[in-house]
């Protein structure tokens, strides 16, 4: 009885002080709101050992056993971290040792090491049940050396003459040269163009996938991509095309946006991200400069895919290791930036456990699910905030403060204002914001560490520990609600009186 009484008394206080941070009214999810988990099929999870006929876990350039069933088995794991989409390396039938998927033999068959077409359809259906989208890596530039087309006399005009790319600034060489020694397709040939477009459309109709990550976009003509995008967009409403172009020049990349490709892997930002967060006390200002440049170059910069690393780069963890630093804090700060700035975060599998790795193929190690969950829990938390608060995905961005790794920036969308503070320095930092930065006489309520900063004399004093970040939302000041307390006191008094009378009645009955 006593326990029940205490609980009853505490409930109103708990309700009173647990003031929620209301997100702006939720709109239909768009691609700019997604968070993508990018995985290499063969290196993620082995769910079906019956297709392990040439697996060799001791050879980093051989198949390791990952397959469609393994991904299905881990969809809840991915979703629980807050990811809303998965992106897979190519799944088509490949040459021997084509574990990565880029040596395609047949565009209409799945790689036998990964599973059947029906199993892949099951993967898409299971993802959709969880409200997750599926993106496939599509290769239109080349085929594998063992493709039947290479030695088919009727298809000799399907390829450019074998030539190495010497001058990487020469667009003609990029489009006609053999990338990494692989047979280069002549997309200007109508037969080749139609084959690639038909194959891409077939996968959409057959499996109901939601997007393509387009490999090596600038190695095929802009005119081809214009025709490709036009035809693909007819197959499924809101189908997403994400282009990969290894360039740091936004204006060069943007010409392919005009051809109909929706977004691009943000290589202009990536190098600066890796430099900024590899160690403390590095200026973050360049990150915001790149955003301003991207905003000018692209029609929709919110569809750029921001990332720290992928299957073609040394893993970001290696940068921390080389600097004799624990990778966990490095990853937390970097991911906080990715999740709270414009663009679609693309997180490479294993980042959630700070997986290490050098150059290819060392950056493609098999995933280890037996690990410490601290970083996973952090990703889950920032993923939840990103999903709930549209200012983090759709809002404007304004840098309020930056000094040698301490940055504070603001994002606004409709009636929601978020303020993000990242301390990438070796010391605790104090930053004072004024009414010129954000509205006065309110409070900033932090949802990562629970920090609450109220406006005092028109100023907000943010104090952030080293290697820490906080995501604040601007709310009305909380304080004592006198009318509520009066009513609450009356309720408590009435309840106490009820208990006294009930106890007296109980004594009389027992006597």
C-alpha positions in Angstrom: 0.0 0.0 0.0 2.8 2.4 0.9 4.6 1.6 -2.3 1.5 2.4 -4.3 1.0 5.7 -2.5 4.5 6.9 -3.2 4.2 6.0 -6.9 0.9 7.8 -7.0 2.4 10.9 -5.5 5.4 10.9 -7.9 3.5 10.5 -11.1 2.3 14.1 -11.5 5.8 15.4 -10.8 7.3 13.1 -13.3 4.8 14.2 -15.9 5.4 17.8 -15.0 9.2 17.7 -15.3 9.5 15.3 -18.3 8.9 18.0 -20.8 9.2 16.5 -24.3 11.0 18.1 -27.2 8.3 18.3 -29.9 9.5 17.7 -33.4 8.0 19.7 -36.2 5.0 18.1 -37.8 6.1 14.9 -39.5 5.9 14.9 -43.2 6.2 12.1 -45.7 9.8 10.7 -45.7 11.8 11.9 -48.7 15.3 10.8 -49.9 16.9 13.7 -48.1 15.6 12.2 -44.8 17.2 8.8 -45.3 20.2 7.3 -43.6 22.0 4.7 -45.6 23.9 1.6 -44.4 26.3 0.6 -47.2 27.5 -3.0 -47.2 29.6 -5.3 -49.3 27.4 -8.4 -49.7 30.2 -11.0 -49.5 31.8 -9.4 -46.4 28.8 -8.8 -44.3 27.1 -11.9 -42.9 27.1 -15.6 -43.9 23.5 -16.8 -43.5 23.5 -19.8 -45.9 26.5 -22.1 -45.9 25.2 -24.1 -48.9 26.5 -21.5 -51.3 30.0 -21.5 -49.8 31.5 -23.7 -52.5 34.6 -21.6 -53.3 34.9 -19.7 -50.0 38.4 -19.1 -48.6 38.4 -17.0 -45.4 42.2 -17.0 -45.5 42.3 -15.2 -48.9 41.2 -11.6 -48.6 40.6 -11.5 -52.4 38.3 -14.6 -52.4 34.7 -15.1 -51.4 34.2 -15.0 -47.7 30.6 -16.3 -47.5 28.3 -13.2 -47.1 25.0 -13.6 -48.9 21.4 -12.4 -49.2 20.2 -14.6 -46.3 22.9 -13.1 -44.1 21.6 -9.6 -44.8 18.0 -10.8 -44.1 19.1 -12.2 -40.8 20.6 -8.8 -39.8 17.9 -6.4 -41.1 16.6 -5.8 -37.5 20.2 -5.1 -36.4 20.5 -2.4 -39.2 17.1 -0.9 -38.5 17.6 -0.8 -34.8 20.6 1.5 -35.4 18.3 3.9 -37.1 19.1 3.2 -40.7 16.3 3.7 -43.2 17.9 2.3 -46.3 20.6 -0.3 -47.3 22.9 0.0 -50.2 24.5 -3.2 -51.6 27.5 -3.7 -53.8 26.7 -5.3 -57.2 24.8 -8.6 -56.9 25.0 -9.7 -60.5 26.8 -12.8 -61.7 30.6 -12.2 -61.6 33.9 -13.6 -62.7 35.8 -16.0 -60.5 36.9 -14.1 -57.4 34.6 -11.2 -58.2 33.5 -11.2 -54.6 33.1 -7.3 -54.8 30.6 -7.6 -57.7 32.3 -5.3 -60.2 33.4 -8.0 -62.7 30.0 -8.6 -64.2 29.4 -11.6 -66.5 25.6 -11.5 -66.7 23.3 -8.6 -65.8 20.2 -10.8 -65.5 21.5 -13.3 -63.0 22.4 -13.1 -59.3 25.9 -14.1 -58.2 25.6 -17.7 -57.1 27.6 -17.1 -54.0 25.0 -14.7 -52.8 21.8 -16.6 -53.4 19.0 -16.9 -55.9 16.8 -14.2 -57.5 13.9 -15.4 -55.3 16.1 -15.0 -52.2 17.0 -11.4 -53.2 13.3 -10.7 -53.7 12.7 -11.9 -50.2 15.4 -9.6 -49.0 13.7 -6.6 -50.6 10.3 -7.6 -49.2 11.7 -8.0 -45.7 13.4 -4.6 -45.9 10.2 -3.0 -47.1 8.3 -4.6 -44.2 10.6 -2.7 -41.9 10.0 0.5 -43.9 13.6 0.3 -45.2 14.6 1.1 -48.8 17.0 -1.0 -50.9 19.6 0.5 -53.3 21.7 -1.6 -55.7 25.1 -0.7 -57.1 24.7 -0.7 -60.9 27.8 -0.8 -63.2 27.3 0.6 -66.7 30.9 1.4 -67.5 32.4 -2.1 -68.0 32.1 -5.9 -67.7 34.4 -8.5 -66.3 37.2 -10.0 -68.4 35.4 -13.4 -68.5 32.2 -11.9 -70.0 31.0 -13.9 -73.0 30.7 -10.6 -74.8 34.4 -10.0 -74.9 35.1 -12.8 -77.3 31.8 -12.6 -79.2 32.6 -11.5 -82.8 29.2 -9.9 -83.1 29.8 -7.7 -80.1 33.2 -6.3 -80.9 31.6 -2.9 -81.4 30.2 -3.0 -77.9 33.6 -2.1 -76.6 36.1 0.7 -76.9 39.6 -0.3 -78.1 41.8 -1.5 -75.2 43.6 1.6 -73.9 44.8 2.6 -70.5 43.7 5.9 -69.0 46.8 8.1 -68.8 45.5 11.6 -68.4 42.8 11.5 -65.8 41.9 15.1 -66.7 41.0 14.2 -70.2 37.3 13.5 -70.5 37.6 11.5 -73.7 40.2 9.1 -72.1 37.9 8.7 -69.0 35.0 7.7 -71.2 36.9 5.5 -73.6 39.8 4.0 -71.5 39.7 0.6 -69.8 39.2 1.4 -66.1 41.4 -0.9 -64.0 42.0 -2.9 -67.2 38.3 -3.9 -67.6 36.6 -4.1 -71.0 35.1 -0.6 -71.5 31.5 -0.6 -72.8 30.7 1.8 -75.7 27.5 3.4 -74.4 27.2 5.5 -77.6 26.4 2.3 -79.4 22.5 2.1 -79.3 22.6 -1.6 -78.7 24.8 -1.2 -75.6 22.7 1.7 -74.3 19.5 -0.1 -74.7 20.8 -3.3 -73.2 22.0 -1.5 -70.0 18.8 0.5 -69.7 16.6 -2.6 -70.2 18.6 -4.5 -67.6 18.3 -1.7 -65.1 14.5 -1.4 -65.7 14.1 -5.2 -65.4 15.6 -5.3 -61.9 13.2 -2.6 -60.8 10.1 -4.4 -62.2 11.3 -7.8 -61.0 12.4 -7.0 -57.5 10.9 -3.6 -56.5 14.2 -2.1 -55.5 14.2 1.7 -54.6 17.4 3.1 -56.1 20.7 2.6 -57.9 24.1 3.7 -56.8 25.7 4.4 -60.2 29.3 3.3 -60.4 31.9 5.4 -62.2 29.4 7.9 -63.7 32.0 10.1 -65.3 33.4 7.2 -67.3 30.3 7.2 -69.5 28.9 10.1 -71.6 26.5 12.6 -70.1 24.1 11.9 -73.0 24.0 8.2 -72.0 23.0 9.1 -68.4 20.4 11.5 -69.6 18.7 8.7 -71.6 19.3 6.3 -68.7 17.7 8.5 -66.1 14.7 9.4 -68.3 13.8 5.8 -68.9 14.5 4.5 -65.3 12.3 7.2 -63.7 9.4 5.8 -65.7 9.5 2.5 -63.9 8.9 3.5 -60.3 7.8 6.7 -58.6 10.5 8.4 -56.6 13.2 6.0 -57.8 16.6 7.4 -56.6 19.8 7.6 -58.6 23.0 8.3 -56.6 26.0 8.9 -58.8 29.6 8.0 -57.9 32.2 10.5 -59.4 35.7 10.6 -58.0 36.1 14.3 -58.2 36.5 17.2 -55.7 35.1 19.7 -58.2 31.3 20.3 -57.5 30.8 22.1 -60.8 32.2 19.2 -62.7 29.9 16.7 -60.9 26.9 19.0 -61.3 26.8 18.5 -65.1 25.5 15.0 -64.4 22.8 16.3 -62.2 21.5 18.2 -65.2 21.3 14.8 -67.0 18.8 13.5 -64.4 20.9 11.9 -61.7 19.4 12.9 -58.3 22.4 13.0 -56.0 26.1 12.2 -55.8 28.5 10.6 -53.3 30.0 13.8 -51.8 33.7 13.4 -52.6 34.3 17.2 -52.4 33.5 17.0 -48.7 35.1 13.6 -47.8 38.7 14.5 -47.7 38.0 17.5 -45.5 35.9 15.4 -43.2 38.7 12.8 -42.7 41.2 15.5 -42.0 39.0 17.4 -39.6 38.1 14.5 -37.4 41.2 12.3 -37.6 42.6 14.1 -34.6 41.7 16.9 -32.2 42.3 20.7 -32.7 41.7 20.6 -36.4 39.6 23.5 -37.8 36.1 22.5 -39.0 35.5 25.7 -40.9 36.4 24.1 -44.3 33.5 21.7 -43.9 31.0 24.6 -43.9 32.8 26.3 -46.8 32.3 23.1 -48.9 28.6 23.2 -48.0 28.3 26.7 -49.3 30.1 25.7 -52.5 27.9 22.6 -53.0 24.8 24.8 -52.4 25.8 27.0 -55.3 26.8 24.2 -57.6 23.9 21.7 -57.2 20.2 22.2 -57.7 19.5 19.9 -54.7 22.6 19.7 -52.5 20.5 18.0 -49.8 20.7 14.8 -51.9 24.5 14.5 -51.7 25.6 11.4 -50.0 28.0 12.3 -47.2 30.4 9.7 -45.9 33.6 9.0 -44.0 34.8 6.0 -45.9 33.8 3.2 -48.2 35.0 0.1 -50.0 37.4 2.1 -52.1 39.1 4.1 -49.3 41.3 3.3 -46.3 38.9 3.0 -43.3 38.6 6.1 -41.2 39.5 4.1 -38.1 43.0 3.7 -39.5 43.5 7.4 -39.4 42.8 7.4 -35.6 45.0 4.4 -35.1 47.9 6.1 -37.0 47.5 9.1 -34.6 47.6 6.8 -31.5 44.0 7.8 -30.7 41.0 5.7 -29.6 38.8 5.5 -32.7 35.5 5.7 -30.7 35.5 9.4 -29.9 36.7 10.2 -33.5 33.8 8.3 -34.9 31.2 9.8 -32.6 32.2 13.4 -33.5 32.4 12.6 -37.2 29.1 10.8 -37.3 27.4 13.6 -35.3 28.5 16.0 -38.0 27.2 13.7 -40.8 23.8 13.1 -39.1 23.2 16.8 -38.3 24.2 18.5 -41.6 22.6 18.6 -45.0 23.0 15.5 -47.1 22.3 11.8 -46.8 24.7 10.0 -44.4 26.1 6.8 -45.9 27.8 4.7 -43.3 30.0 1.8 -44.4 29.4 -1.5 -42.7 31.7 -2.0 -39.7 31.9 1.7 -38.9 29.6 1.0 -36.0 32.3 -1.1 -34.4 35.2 1.1 -35.6 36.4 -1.7 -37.9 40.0 -1.1 -39.0 41.3 -1.6 -42.5 44.0 -0.3 -44.9 43.9 -0.3 -48.6 41.8 -2.6 -50.7 41.2 -5.5 -49.8 42.0 -4.8 -46.2 39.2 -2.3 -46.0 36.8 -5.1 -46.8 37.2 -7.4 -43.8 34.4 -9.7 -42.8 32.0 -8.0 -40.3 32.4 -8.9 -36.6 29.1 -8.9 -34.7 30.7 -9.8 -31.4 31.9 -6.5 -30.2 31.4 -3.6 -27.7 28.1 -1.8 -28.2 29.0 1.7 -27.1 29.4 3.1 -30.5 26.4 1.2 -31.8 24.3 2.7 -29.1 25.5 6.2 -29.9 24.7 5.7 -33.6 21.2 4.5 -32.6 20.6 7.6 -30.6 21.7 10.1 -33.2 19.8 8.1 -35.8 16.6 8.4 -33.7 17.1 12.2 -33.4 17.7 12.6 -37.1 14.6 10.6 -37.9 12.3 12.6 -35.6 13.5 16.1 -36.2 13.2 17.5 -39.7 15.5 20.5 -39.0 18.3 18.0 -39.0 17.5 16.8 -42.5 15.7 19.6 -44.2 16.8 22.7 -42.3 18.9 25.7 -43.3 22.5 25.6 -42.0 24.3 28.5 -40.4 27.7 28.4 -38.8 27.6 30.4 -35.5 31.0 29.7 -34.1 34.2 27.8 -35.0 37.7 27.9 -33.5 40.3 25.2 -33.9 37.9 22.3 -33.7 35.1 23.8 -31.6 32.1 24.4 -33.8 28.5 25.5 -33.2 25.9 25.6 -36.0 22.2 26.2 -36.3 19.6 24.5 -38.4 16.0 25.8 -38.9 13.0 24.2 -40.5 9.5 25.7 -40.1 9.0 26.2 -36.4 11.9 23.9 -35.3 15.4 25.2 -34.4 18.3 22.9 -33.6 21.7 23.9 -32.4 24.6 21.5 -32.7 27.9 21.9 -30.7 30.9 19.7 -31.6 34.0 20.0 -29.4 36.9 18.4 -31.4 39.6 19.8 -29.1 41.7 18.6 -26.2 39.9 20.9 -23.7 36.5 21.7 -22.4 35.1 24.7 -24.3 32.7 27.5 -23.5 30.8 29.2 -26.3 28.4 32.2 -25.7 25.5 32.7 -28.1 23.5 35.9 -28.2 20.1 36.9 -29.4 21.7 37.6 -32.7 22.3 33.9 -33.1 19.1 32.5 -31.7 15.9 33.8 -30.0 16.4 35.1 -26.5 14.4 34.2 -23.3 14.1 30.5 -24.2 16.2 27.5 -23.5 18.4 25.0 -25.4 17.6 21.4 -24.3 20.2 18.9 -25.2 19.1 15.4 -26.2 22.4 13.6 -26.2 23.8 14.3 -22.8 20.7 16.0 -21.2 22.3 19.5 -21.0 19.9 22.4 -20.5 21.0 25.9 -21.2 18.6 28.8 -20.4 18.9 32.3 -21.7 20.3 34.7 -19.2 20.4 38.4 -20.2 20.0 37.4 -23.8 22.9 35.0 -23.8 23.3 31.2 -23.9 26.5 29.8 -22.4 27.3 26.4 -23.9 29.9 24.3 -22.0 31.0 21.2 -23.9 33.6 18.7 -22.7 36.4 17.7 -24.9 35.6 15.0 -27.6 31.9 15.5 -26.9 29.0 16.8 -28.9 25.5 17.9 -28.0 22.3 18.3 -30.2 20.1 21.1 -28.7 16.6 22.1 -29.6 15.2 25.5 -28.8 12.2 25.4 -26.5 10.2 27.6 -24.2 11.7 28.0 -20.8 10.5 25.5 -18.2 9.6 26.7 -14.7 7.1 26.4 -11.9 3.5 26.3 -13.0 1.7 27.8 -9.9 -1.9 27.0 -11.0 -0.9 23.4 -11.7 0.9 23.1 -8.4 -2.2 24.4 -6.5 -4.4 21.8 -8.2 -1.8 19.1 -7.6 -1.7 20.0 -3.9 -5.5 19.6 -3.7 -5.4 16.2 -5.4 -2.7 15.0 -3.0 -4.5 16.3 0.1 -7.7 14.6 -1.1 -5.9 11.3 -1.6 -4.3 11.5 1.8 -7.6 12.1 3.4 -9.0 9.2 1.5 -6.2 6.9 2.9 -6.8 8.1 6.5 -10.6 7.4 6.3 -10.0 4.1 4.6 -7.6 3.0 7.4 -10.0 4.1 10.1 -12.8 2.1 8.5 -10.6 -0.9 8.2 -9.8 -0.8 11.9 -13.5 -0.6 12.8 -14.3 -3.5 10.6 -11.5 -5.7 12.0 -12.7 -5.0 15.6 
